[in-house]
Amino acid sequence: MTLGLRILIAVLSLLISASAFAEQWDLTPEIKWGSAPAKINDPLQVQFNNIPGSTLQQGYTSENQWFKITLHNDSAQPMEKVLYFDSPLIGRLLLWRDNAYAPSYSGPGFTLVERSYHSRLAAFPISLEPYQSAEFIIKREIHHALNSKVFLADVKDFESQEDSARMVFFFYIGGILALVAYNFLLGVYTNERDYLIYAFFAACFGVTALILHGVIDTYIFLNRHLVFSNYLMFFSSLSAFAACMFVKRFLNITRDIAVCYWGIRIGQCLSLIPMMASFFANTHRGLFWLGFWIDGTIALSILFFIFCGFYMYFKHSHRLAVYFLFSWAVVFVGTFVWLAAFHGFIPNTSVTMYSLLFANLGEMIILSLGLAYKIRILDEQKRRALRAAEDKERYHRLVRVLSHDVANTASGLLYHSEMLKKHVQNEGAGEHLERIHGATDQLIQILKSVRHEEVYHVFKEHAEMETLELLPVCEEVVRQYAWQLKEKNLQVTLNVPANISVRADRSALLNQVLSNLFSNAIKFSNDNKLITVNVFEASDTVVCEIADQGVGISADDLGRIFSQKRLVTSRGTLNETGTGLGTTLIAEYMRLFGGKVEISSVHHSQNTDSGTKVRLIFPTKA
């Protein structure tokens, strides 16, 4: 027999044993009950009536409930029984026998040592002599909703029933602890918050389920001071809040997914209100309505979580949403079965009583599969990221080789082709040398553009912005192109005030942006033309405008000159070459500076007053 089959059989036997109630007598139809304000302590001031059904049912209320039970021992033997309420949410019970002065205490609202019978349920030992009768008055002090029956059972049978339930609870505790520890350690190891948040959510949900069944105060934390059952509202609210955190993280819900994002925010706010108020609810009975609040919040939250799962699956094709939907469908069924049984819509049996535990275990299994699947996805993403990093490093090595070693070789070829042109007089050889010279020059331009592209990517990762005055930067770029300006006899006019600054990287602004614009202005201008640089402030921006009197740009090329999808290149007025990469990098650099580029141009085929005007628009310095 396999290990999995053995575990399955063991679990089934536990569930069967838990559902097999021992022999017992249902006293509920014989009970008389009444309600009275919390300040009433005398049962004579309480009006008792027959119960309107076969179950004790009462919604959240600020009043206490009172019960009257009369028992008879018709046998000739002493009777030793246990009288108990089958709901773990019965709260604090006080029992008086035959109007005795001192009551007995029981129920999960008291510490274990205060209870007259050490059980997670509200139970009282009952002793009657032969043919004796006794009247019992029970007062319930708590605002929780009531849905319970009252039974009388043999001590041995009752303890056997409790032992079976204890086995189920410890099995559940083991599963929850394994789930929480696994996800917590996995989150610490992988540094993924998803697992840490899920561990927190699973712990909150598990503790709440155990408190619901009176397990914490009975089997785990046996103390004389703190009673966890009295803070069920706090832990229920905390579970709802933690569930919102987990759903948001697991489904990767961001502000862009507004309907899910704000719905989860509302759910968190709704759960925070009863969470904070729970510390006062035990002493301020007027806050009983918060019970309806938290029950409604939990029910609506589960429905909304399922909606989020469907939304993410169908709208965004989220693969983990399938596991999420299955897990919450199980929780949905388990929670609503428990709520329906608690409020009397379906019978309160052993299966419905433990439905939250069964649902949570089912959710644990399904989400564990989902998280295992997520680990596999993360491993694939890490491998892809590693390959991408390796490819990027190879790319950078190749760029360095092209932009330095190959460029040096091409510069040598260009120099020697120029020398040969001066010494070779043959016309045919001169033509070939001219072609070699032009091809080598083109190769050098390509390598320069590749180097500029490499500089841009390095700058993007390690940009250091500073406040720069534009006048010194513009003057320096003019000095850099002094010999090209002189060669074409071009004039430059700088209208740059001394007190205007922008925030940018100096090297990138000088050597990549302004240098490219000046190079293009010179390349596409005929001799004896004017290049003007104007800098001024407009609204909340600083504008650096570079205008030339060159040949202009055609309408077709103007719309895509800064596009990365298609390079726009043409030869200058003296047949200067280029690749078109420089203009695309200008737009990229300006975006990194927080600005933008605008361009207007008149082509020489349309008007004799041709030229191009480029505006660099920077945001005003903060």
C-alpha positions as CSV (number, residue, x, y, z in Angstrom):
1,M,0.0,0.0,0.0
2,T,1.4,3.4,-1.0
3,L,2.1,6.1,1.5
4,G,-0.4,8.5,-0.2
5,L,-3.1,5.8,0.0
6,R,-2.3,5.2,3.7
7,I,-2.6,9.0,4.4
8,L,-5.9,9.2,2.6
9,I,-7.3,6.2,4.5
10,A,-6.1,7.8,7.8
11,V,-7.7,11.1,6.9
12,L,-11.0,9.4,6.0
13,S,-11.0,7.5,9.2
14,L,-10.5,10.7,11.2
15,L,-13.4,12.4,9.4
16,I,-15.6,9.3,10.0
17,S,-14.7,9.2,13.6
18,A,-15.3,12.9,13.9
19,S,-18.8,12.6,12.3
20,A,-19.9,9.6,14.3
21,F,-21.5,11.3,17.3
22,A,-21.8,9.2,20.4
23,E,-25.1,8.3,22.0
24,Q,-26.7,11.4,23.3
25,W,-30.1,12.9,24.1
26,D,-31.3,16.1,22.5
27,L,-32.7,18.4,25.2
28,T,-33.3,21.4,22.9
29,P,-37.1,20.9,22.5
30,E,-37.5,20.8,26.3
31,I,-35.7,24.1,26.9
32,K,-37.4,27.3,27.8
33,W,-35.5,30.5,27.0
34,G,-35.7,34.2,27.2
35,S,-33.7,37.4,26.6
36,A,-32.9,40.3,28.9
37,P,-30.6,43.3,29.0
38,A,-27.0,42.7,30.1
39,K,-27.6,44.5,33.5
40,I,-30.3,41.9,34.5
41,N,-28.8,39.2,36.8
42,D,-31.9,37.8,38.5
43,P,-33.6,35.0,36.5
44,L,-37.0,36.0,38.1
45,Q,-36.9,39.1,36.0
46,V,-36.6,37.0,32.8
47,Q,-39.7,35.8,31.0
48,F,-39.1,32.2,29.7
49,N,-40.9,30.8,26.7
50,N,-40.8,27.7,24.6
51,I,-38.2,27.8,21.8
52,P,-39.8,28.4,18.3
53,G,-38.1,25.4,16.7
54,S,-35.7,22.6,17.2
55,T,-32.6,24.8,17.5
56,L,-31.5,27.7,19.7
57,Q,-31.1,30.6,17.3
58,Q,-30.4,34.2,18.0
59,G,-28.7,36.9,15.8
60,Y,-26.1,39.3,17.1
61,T,-27.6,41.2,20.0
62,S,-26.8,43.4,22.9
63,E,-29.0,41.3,25.3
64,N,-28.1,38.1,27.2
65,Q,-29.9,34.9,26.6
66,W,-31.3,32.8,29.5
67,F,-32.2,29.1,29.4
68,K,-34.2,26.9,31.8
69,I,-33.8,23.2,31.8
70,T,-35.5,20.6,34.1
71,L,-33.9,17.1,34.3
72,H,-35.3,13.9,36.0
73,N,-33.5,10.8,37.0
74,D,-36.2,8.1,36.7
75,S,-33.8,5.2,37.5
76,A,-32.8,3.7,40.8
77,Q,-29.1,4.4,40.0
78,P,-27.2,7.7,40.4
79,M,-27.0,9.6,37.1
80,E,-23.6,11.0,35.9
81,K,-24.0,12.9,32.6
82,V,-22.6,15.8,30.7
83,L,-24.8,18.6,29.6
84,Y,-23.3,20.5,26.6
85,F,-24.0,23.0,23.9
86,D,-22.7,21.8,20.5
87,S,-21.7,25.2,19.2
88,P,-18.1,26.4,20.0
89,L,-19.4,30.0,19.7
90,I,-21.7,29.7,22.7
91,G,-19.5,32.2,24.6
92,R,-19.6,32.5,28.4
93,L,-22.2,30.4,30.3
94,L,-23.1,30.6,33.9
95,L,-25.2,27.8,35.4
96,W,-27.3,27.8,38.6
97,R,-28.8,24.6,40.0
98,D,-32.0,24.9,42.0
99,N,-31.4,28.6,42.5
100,A,-28.0,28.0,44.1
101,Y,-26.2,31.2,45.0
102,A,-22.8,30.4,43.3
103,P,-22.9,29.5,39.6
104,S,-20.7,27.2,37.6
105,Y,-18.8,28.5,34.6
106,S,-18.2,27.0,31.2
107,G,-17.8,27.9,27.6
108,P,-14.9,29.1,25.4
109,G,-15.4,32.6,26.7
110,F,-13.7,31.5,30.0
111,T,-10.2,30.2,30.5
112,L,-9.8,26.4,30.7
113,V,-9.2,26.4,34.4
114,E,-12.4,28.5,35.1
115,R,-14.6,26.0,33.2
116,S,-16.5,23.5,35.3
117,Y,-15.7,20.8,32.6
118,H,-12.4,20.9,30.6
119,S,-13.8,20.8,27.1
120,R,-13.7,23.1,24.1
121,L,-17.5,23.2,24.1
122,A,-19.6,24.7,26.8
123,A,-20.2,21.6,29.0
124,F,-21.4,21.0,32.6
125,P,-21.1,17.8,34.7
126,I,-24.6,16.8,35.9
127,S,-25.2,14.5,38.9
128,L,-28.6,13.4,40.0
129,E,-29.5,10.9,42.7
130,P,-32.0,8.1,42.1
131,Y,-35.5,9.6,41.2
132,Q,-34.2,13.1,41.8
133,S,-35.2,16.1,39.7
134,A,-33.4,19.4,39.4
135,E,-33.9,22.7,37.6
136,F,-31.0,24.5,35.9
137,I,-30.8,28.1,34.9
138,I,-28.1,29.1,32.3
139,K,-27.2,32.6,31.5
140,R,-25.3,33.4,28.2
141,E,-23.1,36.5,28.3
142,I,-21.8,37.4,24.8
143,H,-23.0,39.3,21.7
144,H,-22.1,36.5,19.2
145,A,-24.9,35.1,17.1
146,L,-26.3,31.8,18.5
147,N,-27.1,28.6,16.6
148,S,-26.8,25.6,18.9
149,K,-28.5,22.5,20.3
150,V,-28.3,21.2,23.9
151,F,-27.4,17.6,24.5
152,L,-27.1,15.3,27.5
153,A,-24.5,12.5,27.0
154,D,-22.6,9.9,29.1
155,V,-19.3,11.1,30.3
156,K,-17.4,8.3,28.5
157,D,-19.2,8.9,25.2
158,F,-18.7,12.7,25.4
159,E,-15.0,12.3,26.0
160,S,-14.7,9.8,23.1
161,Q,-16.4,12.3,20.9
162,E,-14.0,15.0,22.0
163,D,-11.0,12.7,21.4
164,S,-12.2,12.2,17.8
165,A,-12.5,15.9,17.3
166,R,-9.1,16.5,18.8
167,M,-7.5,14.2,16.3
168,V,-9.1,16.2,13.5
169,F,-7.9,19.5,15.0
170,F,-4.3,18.3,15.5
171,F,-4.2,17.0,11.9
172,Y,-5.4,20.4,10.7
173,I,-2.9,22.2,13.0
174,G,-0.1,20.1,11.5
175,G,-1.1,20.9,8.0
176,I,-1.4,24.7,8.7
177,L,2.0,24.7,10.5
178,A,3.6,22.9,7.5
179,L,2.0,25.3,5.1
180,V,3.1,28.4,7.0
181,A,6.6,27.2,7.7
182,Y,7.1,26.1,4.1
183,N,6.0,29.4,2.6
184,F,7.8,31.5,5.2
185,L,11.1,29.7,4.7
186,L,10.7,29.7,0.9
187,G,9.9,33.5,1.1
188,V,13.1,34.1,3.1
189,Y,15.2,32.0,0.8
190,T,13.9,33.4,-2.5
191,N,13.3,36.9,-1.1
192,E,9.9,36.8,-2.7
193,R,7.2,38.6,-0.7
194,D,4.4,36.5,-2.3
195,Y,5.3,33.5,0.0
196,L,5.7,35.7,3.1
197,I,2.3,37.3,2.6
198,Y,0.7,33.9,1.9
199,A,2.3,32.5,5.1
200,F,0.8,35.5,7.0
201,F,-2.6,34.9,5.4
202,A,-2.5,31.2,6.1
203,A,-1.5,31.7,9.7
204,C,-4.3,34.3,10.2
205,F,-6.9,32.1,8.6
206,G,-5.7,29.0,10.5
207,V,-5.8,30.8,13.9
208,T,-9.3,32.2,13.1
209,A,-10.6,28.7,12.2
210,L,-9.1,27.2,15.4
211,I,-10.6,30.0,17.5
212,L,-14.0,29.4,15.9
213,H,-13.8,25.8,17.1
214,G,-12.5,26.7,20.6
215,V,-9.2,24.9,20.0
216,I,-6.7,27.7,20.9
217,D,-7.8,28.1,24.5
218,T,-8.4,24.4,25.1
219,Y,-5.4,22.6,23.6
220,I,-2.7,25.2,22.7
221,F,-2.5,28.3,25.0
222,L,-3.7,27.3,28.4
223,N,-3.5,30.4,30.5
224,R,-5.4,32.2,33.2
225,H,-5.4,35.7,31.6
226,L,-6.0,35.9,27.9
227,V,-9.0,34.2,26.2
228,F,-8.6,34.2,22.4
229,S,-12.2,33.2,21.8
230,N,-13.2,36.7,23.2
231,Y,-11.3,38.3,20.3
232,L,-12.7,36.3,17.4
233,M,-13.9,39.5,15.7
234,F,-10.3,40.8,15.7
235,F,-8.8,37.6,14.1
236,S,-11.7,37.3,11.6
237,S,-11.0,40.9,10.5
238,L,-7.3,40.3,10.4
239,S,-7.9,37.3,8.2
240,A,-10.0,39.3,5.8
241,F,-7.3,42.0,5.7
242,A,-4.5,39.5,5.1
243,A,-6.6,37.8,2.4
244,C,-6.8,41.2,0.6
245,M,-3.0,41.6,0.8
246,F,-2.5,38.1,-0.6
247,V,-5.0,38.3,-3.5
248,K,-3.4,41.7,-4.5
249,R,0.1,40.2,-4.5
250,F,-0.7,36.7,-5.9
251,L,-2.7,38.1,-8.9
252,N,-0.3,41.0,-9.4
253,I,-3.1,43.6,-9.2
254,T,-1.8,47.1,-9.7
255,R,-3.4,50.6,-10.0
256,D,-3.8,50.0,-13.7
257,I,-6.4,47.3,-12.9
258,A,-8.6,49.9,-11.2
259,V,-11.7,47.8,-10.5
260,C,-9.8,45.1,-8.7
261,Y,-7.2,47.4,-7.0
262,W,-9.8,49.8,-5.5
263,G,-12.2,46.9,-4.6
264,I,-9.4,45.3,-2.6
265,R,-8.6,48.6,-0.9
266,I,-12.3,49.0,0.1
267,G,-12.2,45.5,1.5
268,Q,-9.2,46.3,3.6
269,C,-10.8,49.4,5.0
270,L,-14.0,47.5,5.7
271,S,-12.0,44.9,7.7
272,L,-10.0,47.5,9.6
273,I,-13.1,49.0,11.3
274,P,-14.2,45.9,13.2
275,M,-10.6,45.0,13.8
276,M,-10.0,48.1,15.8
277,A,-13.5,48.1,17.4
278,S,-13.1,44.4,18.6
279,F,-11.0,45.5,21.6
280,F,-14.1,47.3,22.9
281,A,-16.9,45.0,21.7
282,N,-16.7,42.7,24.8
283,T,-17.4,45.5,27.3
284,H,-19.6,47.7,25.0
285,R,-22.5,45.4,24.1
286,G,-24.0,48.1,21.9
287,L,-21.3,47.3,19.3
288,F,-23.0,43.9,18.6
289,W,-23.8,45.1,15.0
290,L,-20.2,44.8,14.1
291,G,-20.8,41.0,14.0
292,F,-23.1,41.5,11.0
293,W,-20.5,43.9,9.6
294,I,-17.6,41.4,9.6
295,D,-19.8,38.5,8.4
296,G,-20.9,40.6,5.5
297,T,-17.4,41.8,4.8
298,I,-16.0,38.3,4.7
299,A,-18.8,37.0,2.4
300,L,-18.5,40.0,0.0
301,S,-14.7,39.7,0.0
302,I,-14.8,36.1,-1.0
303,L,-17.2,36.9,-3.9
304,F,-15.0,39.8,-5.0
305,F,-11.9,37.7,-4.8
306,I,-13.5,35.1,-7.1
307,F,-14.5,38.0,-9.5
308,C,-10.9,39.2,-9.5
309,G,-9.7,35.7,-10.4
310,F,-12.1,35.5,-13.4
311,Y,-11.2,39.1,-14.4
312,M,-7.5,38.4,-14.3
313,Y,-7.9,35.2,-16.2
314,F,-10.1,36.4,-19.0
315,K,-8.9,40.0,-19.2
316,H,-5.2,39.5,-18.6
317,S,-4.6,35.8,-19.2
318,H,-3.1,35.4,-15.8
319,R,-2.0,31.7,-15.6
320,L,-2.0,31.5,-11.8
321,A,-5.6,32.7,-11.7
322,V,-6.7,29.1,-12.5
323,Y,-5.2,27.8,-9.2
324,F,-6.5,30.9,-7.4
325,L,-10.1,30.3,-8.6
326,F,-10.0,26.7,-7.6
327,S,-8.7,27.5,-4.1
328,W,-11.2,30.2,-3.5
329,A,-14.0,28.1,-4.8
330,V,-13.2,25.6,-2.1
331,V,-13.0,28.4,0.5
332,F,-16.3,29.8,-0.8
333,V,-18.1,26.5,-0.4
334,G,-16.6,25.8,3.0
335,T,-17.3,29.3,4.4
336,F,-20.8,29.5,3.1
337,V,-21.7,26.0,4.3
338,W,-20.4,27.0,7.8
339,L,-22.3,30.4,7.7
340,A,-25.5,28.7,6.4
341,A,-25.3,26.1,9.2
342,F,-24.5,28.7,11.8
343,H,-27.4,30.8,10.9
344,G,-29.8,27.8,10.7
345,F,-30.3,27.6,6.9
346,I,-28.9,24.0,6.8
347,P,-28.6,21.4,9.5
348,N,-25.7,21.8,11.9
349,T,-23.9,18.5,11.6
350,S,-20.3,17.4,12.2
351,V,-19.5,18.0,8.5
352,T,-20.9,21.5,8.4
353,M,-19.4,22.2,11.8
354,Y,-15.8,21.5,10.5
355,S,-16.4,22.8,6.9
356,L,-14.1,25.7,7.5
357,L,-11.2,23.4,8.4
358,F,-11.9,21.1,5.5
359,A,-12.1,24.1,3.1
360,N,-8.8,25.5,4.4
361,L,-7.0,22.2,4.0
362,G,-8.3,22.0,0.4
363,E,-7.2,25.6,-0.3
364,M,-3.8,24.7,1.2
365,I,-3.3,21.8,-1.2
366,I,-4.5,23.8,-4.3
367,L,-2.5,26.9,-3.5
368,S,0.6,24.8,-2.7
369,L,0.3,23.5,-6.3
370,G,-0.1,27.0,-7.6
371,L,2.9,28.3,-5.7
372,A,5.0,25.3,-6.9
373,Y,4.0,26.2,-10.4
374,K,5.0,29.8,-9.7
375,I,8.4,28.6,-8.5
376,R,8.9,26.9,-11.8
377,I,7.9,30.1,-13.7
378,L,10.3,32.1,-11.5
379,D,13.1,29.7,-12.3
380,E,12.4,30.0,-16.0
381,Q,12.4,33.8,-15.7
382,K,15.7,33.7,-13.8
383,R,17.3,31.5,-16.4
384,R,16.0,33.9,-19.1
385,A,17.3,36.9,-17.2
386,L,20.7,35.2,-16.8
387,R,20.8,34.4,-20.5
388,A,19.8,38.0,-21.3
389,A,22.5,39.3,-19.0
390,E,25.1,37.1,-20.8
391,D,23.8,38.2,-24.2
392,K,24.0,41.8,-23.0
393,E,27.6,41.4,-21.9
394,R,28.5,39.8,-25.2
395,Y,26.8,42.7,-27.0
396,H,28.8,45.2,-25.0
397,R,32.0,43.4,-25.7
398,L,31.2,43.3,-29.4
399,V,30.4,47.0,-29.4
400,R,33.6,47.8,-27.6
401,V,35.5,45.9,-30.3
402,L,33.7,47.6,-33.1
403,S,33.9,51.1,-31.7
404,H,37.5,50.9,-30.7
405,D,39.7,48.2,-32.3
406,V,37.9,48.1,-35.7
407,A,37.5,51.9,-35.7
408,N,41.3,52.3,-35.2
409,T,41.9,50.0,-38.2
410,A,39.4,51.9,-40.3
411,S,41.0,55.2,-39.4
412,G,44.3,53.8,-40.6
413,L,42.8,52.8,-43.9
414,L,41.3,56.2,-44.3
415,Y,44.6,57.9,-43.7
416,H,46.5,55.7,-46.1
417,S,43.9,56.1,-48.8
418,E,44.3,59.9,-48.5
419,M,48.1,59.5,-48.8
420,L,47.8,57.3,-51.9
421,K,45.5,59.8,-53.6
422,K,48.2,62.4,-53.3
423,H,50.9,60.1,-54.9
424,V,48.9,58.2,-57.5
425,Q,48.5,60.1,-60.8
426,N,46.7,57.3,-62.8
427,E,43.0,58.3,-63.4
428,G,41.6,54.8,-63.1
429,A,43.5,54.1,-59.8
430,G,42.4,57.5,-58.5
431,E,38.7,56.5,-59.0
432,H,39.1,53.3,-57.1
433,L,41.0,55.1,-54.3
434,E,38.1,57.6,-54.1
435,R,35.6,54.7,-53.6
436,I,37.9,53.1,-51.0
437,H,38.1,56.4,-49.2
438,G,34.3,56.9,-49.3
439,A,33.6,53.4,-48.1
440,T,36.1,53.7,-45.2
441,D,34.7,57.0,-44.2
442,Q,31.2,55.5,-44.2
443,L,32.5,52.6,-42.0
444,I,33.9,55.1,-39.5
445,Q,30.6,57.0,-39.3
446,I,28.8,53.7,-38.6
447,L,31.3,52.8,-35.9
448,K,30.8,56.3,-34.3
449,S,27.1,55.8,-34.2
450,V,27.5,52.4,-32.6
451,R,29.8,54.0,-30.0
452,H,27.1,56.7,-29.4
453,E,24.5,53.9,-28.9
454,E,26.7,52.2,-26.4
455,V,27.3,55.4,-24.6
456,Y,23.6,56.0,-24.4
457,H,22.8,52.6,-22.8
458,V,25.6,53.0,-20.3
459,F,24.3,56.6,-19.5
460,K,20.8,55.3,-19.0
461,E,22.0,52.9,-16.3
462,H,24.4,55.3,-14.6
463,A,23.0,58.7,-15.3
464,E,24.2,61.5,-13.0
465,M,22.0,64.6,-13.4
466,E,23.2,68.0,-12.4
467,T,22.2,71.7,-12.8
468,L,23.9,73.1,-15.9
469,E,24.2,76.6,-17.2
470,L,23.5,76.5,-20.9
471,L,25.8,79.3,-22.0
472,P,29.1,77.6,-21.2
473,V,27.8,74.3,-22.8
474,C,26.7,76.1,-26.0
475,E,30.1,78.0,-26.3
476,E,32.0,74.7,-25.9
477,V,30.1,72.9,-28.7
478,V,30.8,75.9,-31.0
479,R,34.5,75.6,-30.2
480,Q,34.4,71.8,-30.9
481,Y,33.1,72.5,-34.5
482,A,35.2,75.6,-35.2
483,W,37.2,74.0,-38.1
484,Q,34.0,72.6,-39.8
485,L,32.4,76.0,-39.4
486,K,35.4,77.7,-40.9
487,E,35.6,75.2,-43.8
488,K,32.1,76.3,-44.9
489,N,32.4,79.9,-43.7
490,L,29.3,79.5,-41.5
491,Q,28.5,82.0,-38.8
492,V,27.0,81.2,-35.4
493,T,24.9,83.5,-33.3
494,L,24.4,82.7,-29.6
495,N,21.5,84.3,-27.9
496,V,21.9,82.5,-24.6
497,P,21.3,84.4,-21.3
498,A,23.9,83.7,-18.7
499,N,21.5,82.8,-15.9
500,I,19.4,80.1,-17.5
501,S,20.1,76.5,-16.3
502,V,18.6,73.0,-16.9
503,R,19.0,69.7,-15.2
504,A,20.9,67.2,-17.3
505,D,24.1,65.1,-17.6
506,R,26.8,67.5,-18.9
507,S,28.6,64.9,-21.0
508,A,25.4,63.6,-22.7
509,L,24.0,67.0,-23.3
510,L,27.3,68.3,-24.9
511,N,28.7,65.3,-26.7
512,Q,25.5,63.5,-27.8
513,V,22.6,66.0,-28.0
514,L,24.1,69.4,-28.9
515,S,27.0,67.9,-30.8
516,N,24.7,65.9,-33.1
517,L,22.4,68.9,-33.7
518,F,25.4,71.1,-34.6
519,S,26.9,68.4,-36.8
520,N,23.6,68.1,-38.7
521,A,23.2,71.9,-39.0
522,I,26.8,72.2,-40.5
523,K,26.4,69.2,-42.7
524,F,23.2,70.3,-44.4
525,S,24.1,74.0,-44.7
526,N,25.7,75.6,-47.8
527,D,28.6,78.0,-47.5
528,N,28.1,81.4,-46.0
529,K,25.0,80.6,-44.1
530,L,23.9,81.3,-40.5
531,I,23.3,79.0,-37.5
532,T,21.4,80.6,-34.6
533,V,21.1,79.3,-31.0
534,N,18.3,80.9,-28.9
535,V,17.7,80.0,-25.3
536,F,14.6,81.3,-23.4
537,E,12.1,80.4,-20.8
538,A,8.5,79.6,-21.7
539,S,5.8,78.8,-19.1
540,D,7.3,76.0,-17.0
541,T,10.0,75.1,-19.5
542,V,13.4,76.1,-20.8
543,V,13.8,76.1,-24.6
544,C,17.0,75.7,-26.4
545,E,16.4,76.4,-30.1
546,I,18.9,75.6,-32.8
547,A,18.0,77.0,-36.3
548,D,20.0,76.7,-39.5
549,Q,19.6,78.0,-43.1
550,G,20.3,74.6,-44.6
551,V,18.5,72.6,-47.3
552,G,15.8,71.5,-44.9
553,I,14.0,68.2,-44.4
554,S,11.3,66.7,-46.6
555,A,7.8,66.3,-45.2
556,D,8.1,62.5,-45.5
557,D,11.3,62.4,-43.4
558,L,10.2,65.0,-40.9
559,G,7.6,62.8,-39.2
560,R,9.9,60.0,-38.5
561,I,13.3,61.7,-38.0
562,F,13.3,60.9,-34.3
563,S,11.8,57.4,-34.6
564,Q,13.7,54.3,-33.7
565,K,11.7,52.1,-36.1
566,R,13.2,53.6,-39.2
567,L,16.5,55.5,-39.7
568,V,16.5,58.7,-41.8
569,T,19.9,59.5,-43.4
570,S,21.0,61.6,-46.3
571,R,24.3,63.2,-47.5
572,G,25.3,66.7,-46.6
573,T,26.0,69.6,-49.0
574,L,29.6,68.5,-49.4
575,N,28.6,64.8,-49.7
576,E,29.2,64.2,-45.9
577,T,27.9,60.9,-44.8
578,G,25.9,59.7,-41.7
579,T,23.9,56.8,-40.4
580,G,20.8,58.5,-39.0
581,L,21.3,57.0,-35.5
582,G,22.3,60.4,-34.0
583,T,18.8,61.9,-34.3
584,T,17.1,59.0,-32.6
585,L,19.5,59.2,-29.7
586,I,18.7,62.9,-29.2
587,A,15.0,62.1,-28.5
588,E,16.0,59.3,-26.1
589,Y,18.4,61.5,-24.2
590,M,15.8,64.3,-23.9
591,R,13.3,61.8,-22.5
592,L,15.8,60.8,-19.8
593,F,16.3,64.5,-19.0
594,G,12.5,64.8,-18.5
595,G,12.1,66.9,-21.7
596,K,11.2,66.5,-25.3
597,V,12.2,67.5,-28.9
598,E,10.2,69.5,-31.4
599,I,11.3,70.0,-35.0
600,S,10.1,72.1,-37.9
601,S,11.7,72.5,-41.3
602,V,11.2,74.0,-44.8
603,H,12.7,71.9,-47.6
604,H,14.6,73.8,-50.3
605,S,12.3,72.3,-53.0
606,Q,9.4,74.2,-51.5
607,N,11.0,77.6,-50.7
608,T,14.3,79.3,-51.2
609,D,14.3,80.4,-47.5
610,S,14.8,76.8,-46.4
611,G,16.1,75.6,-43.1
612,T,15.5,73.5,-40.0
613,K,14.6,74.6,-36.5
614,V,15.0,72.1,-33.6
615,R,13.7,72.9,-30.1
616,L,15.0,71.1,-27.0
617,I,12.4,71.6,-24.3
618,F,13.6,71.0,-20.7
619,P,11.4,71.1,-17.6
620,T,12.0,74.1,-15.3
621,K,14.5,73.3,-12.5
622,A,12.8,72.3,-9.3
